[in-house]
Amino acid sequence: MPASAGGGSKLSVAAAPLSIEDWSELIEAFRDYKLLSGEIKDSTWERVYRHHMKHALGAIAMPAPPQNAKQLLEGLAKIWADKPGGRTRQIQMQCTTALLR
C-alpha cells in the first residue's frame, strides 16, 4: 500500500537549520506579537527581553550552533552555570522558551 494511502511508512525530511538572519526575523516577530497582544510594554522588551534574545542569538551564532530547542536551552543554561537557580537564569529560560513556542 502506498505511504499516502495511510498504511505505509512515513517519510521524514530534515529541516535545514535556520540562519542567524532567520532567527533575527523570528525574534522580531516575537517582539511584535508580545507588544501587539498587550502582554508586555516596549519598555519591558527593552529592559528584559532584548537582553535575553541577544544571548539566544549569540548561542545560535556559535561555530557549532544548536540543532534543536533542547540544545539551545542547554547552551543558554551554561551561560548562567555560575548562578544556578538565579532569577536572571530563570528569566533567560522563560523568555527563550516563550520564543520557541
N, C-alpha and C positions, 0 to 999 in steps of 0.2 A: 504494500500500500504506500503511495507517495506521502512524503512528510507533510505536505499541505492538506492531506485528507484527514489528518489528526491521529494517525496510527504510527507514524514513523518517528525517527529521531529528530530532534530539533537542531538546527544549525545555529551556531553562535558566532558572531562576528566581533572580534575585539575592537573596541573603540579606540581611536587614536588619542593619545594624550592631548589635553588642552594646552595651548601655548600660553605664555605669560600674558599676551595680549587678550586671549580669550578669558583668562582669569580676571584681568583688569576690567573687562566688559561685564563679566558676571558680578563682580563686586560693585560696579557702578549701578547695575540693575537692582542689586540687593539694596543698595543705599536708596535708590528711588522708591522701591517698594516700601521700605521702612518709613520713609518720610511721607509718602503719599497715603499710606494706610493710617497714619497718625500714631503709629507705635512709638516713634521717637521724634524729637525735635532735631533740627540741624545742629544745634549746639551739642546735643548728645552724640550725634555722629562724630563731630569734630573732637569731642572730649574723650569718647570711649571707643567707638567702633573703628575710626580711622587708624588709630594706633595698632589695633589688633589685626586689622585687614592688611596692614603693611607687613606684619610678622608672617601672615599667611602667604602673601606674595613672595616674601623672602624665602620661605620654605619651598615654595614651588619653583623658584628660580635657581635652586641648588643644582650643581652639576649632575647629581643623581636624584632627580625630583621624585616625590612620592607618586606611586602608581595607583593609589586608591585613597579613599577617605580615611581609612584606618591608619595608613602610613603617614598621611598628612597630620592627623591629630597626634600620633606618636611623636613625630618630628617637632611639632609645636610644644608638646609636653616637655621635651628635652630642653627647650629654651628656659623653662621655668623650673628645671630639676632641682635647683638650689632652694626653691620655695614650695615644697610640697604642701598642698592644702591652702596655699596663699590665695588671697582674693583676686589678685591680678591674673594668676594662672587659671582660676575658675572662670573669670570673665573671658579670657582668651578662648578657652574651650567652648564656652556658651556661644560666643559670637561666631566662632568658626563653624560650630555645629549648626547654628541657625542658617548660615550661608549655604551649607551643604544640603539642607532640607529641601 
